[in-house]
Amino acid sequence: MTEHAQAATPIKDVITFAKKHRIQVDDAQKILDEYGEDRKNADKAARRIAA
């Protein structure tokens, strides 16, 4: 049996994303966990939080 684990977003990417959108790192982590590689929608979600 093989188990496929989803790779966690590297902390460097989370911090960069948080700084880009001027949001908290924990909020950035939640967004990136939810949207994964879909950066367009992740950016939209971050803008909603930052507003």
PyMOL commands that set and color helices and strands:
alter all, ss='L'
color gray80, all
select helices_A, chain A and resi 11-21+25-35+39-50
alter helices_A, ss='H'
color red, helices_A
deselect
rebuild
show_as cartoon
